[in-house]
Amino acid sequence: MSEWDEFLEMEEERGQPLPYGIKPREVYYMCLRCGHIMSKSELDQYDEIMCSRCGGRIFLKLRSPVLRPRKVYAI
């Protein structure tokens, strides 16, 4: 199972909705050096922002995959 598949599973396991239908979401980041995916709460455990696996300090914020592409019409 790839890191991306693990991320998609974590996205599916969301908590109960808050008032007005707002769902709590955990924010995930991926290390550019090794590809390890970490949650925001895992990153907050350290004094410095760094990957727990390789020590890299550059992260990408992961977003949910788009289910259907949007059509953009030009004028």
Contacts in CASP RR format, 6 or more apart in sequence:
PFRMAT RR
TARGET T0000
AUTHOR 0000-0000-0000
METHOD contacts of the structure
MODEL  1
MSEWDEFLEMEEERGQPLPYGIKPREVYYMCLRCGHIMSKSELDQYDEIM
CSRCGGRIFLKLRSPVLRPRKVYAI
3 30 0 8 1.000
3 35 0 8 1.000
3 36 0 8 1.000
3 37 0 8 1.000
6 37 0 8 1.000
7 28 0 8 1.000
7 30 0 8 1.000
7 37 0 8 1.000
7 62 0 8 1.000
8 65 0 8 1.000
10 26 0 8 1.000
10 28 0 8 1.000
10 39 0 8 1.000
11 64 0 8 1.000
14 23 0 8 1.000
14 24 0 8 1.000
14 25 0 8 1.000
14 26 0 8 1.000
15 23 0 8 1.000
15 24 0 8 1.000
16 24 0 8 1.000
17 23 0 8 1.000
18 24 0 8 1.000
26 39 0 8 1.000
26 40 0 8 1.000
26 41 0 8 1.000
27 39 0 8 1.000
27 40 0 8 1.000
27 61 0 8 1.000
28 37 0 8 1.000
28 38 0 8 1.000
28 39 0 8 1.000
28 40 0 8 1.000
28 61 0 8 1.000
28 62 0 8 1.000
29 37 0 8 1.000
29 38 0 8 1.000
29 39 0 8 1.000
29 40 0 8 1.000
29 43 0 8 1.000
29 59 0 8 1.000
29 60 0 8 1.000
29 61 0 8 1.000
29 62 0 8 1.000
30 36 0 8 1.000
30 37 0 8 1.000
30 38 0 8 1.000
30 59 0 8 1.000
30 60 0 8 1.000
30 62 0 8 1.000
31 37 0 8 1.000
31 38 0 8 1.000
31 51 0 8 1.000
31 53 0 8 1.000
31 54 0 8 1.000
31 55 0 8 1.000
31 56 0 8 1.000
31 58 0 8 1.000
31 59 0 8 1.000
32 56 0 8 1.000
32 58 0 8 1.000
32 59 0 8 1.000
32 60 0 8 1.000
33 51 0 8 1.000
33 54 0 8 1.000
33 55 0 8 1.000
33 56 0 8 1.000
33 58 0 8 1.000
34 51 0 8 1.000
34 53 0 8 1.000
34 54 0 8 1.000
34 56 0 8 1.000
36 51 0 8 1.000
36 52 0 8 1.000
36 53 0 8 1.000
36 54 0 8 1.000
37 62 0 8 1.000
38 51 0 8 1.000
38 52 0 8 1.000
38 59 0 8 1.000
42 52 0 8 1.000
43 49 0 8 1.000
43 59 0 8 1.000
46 52 0 8 1.000
48 57 0 8 1.000
49 57 0 8 1.000
49 59 0 8 1.000
50 56 0 8 1.000
50 57 0 8 1.000
51 57 0 8 1.000
51 59 0 8 1.000
END
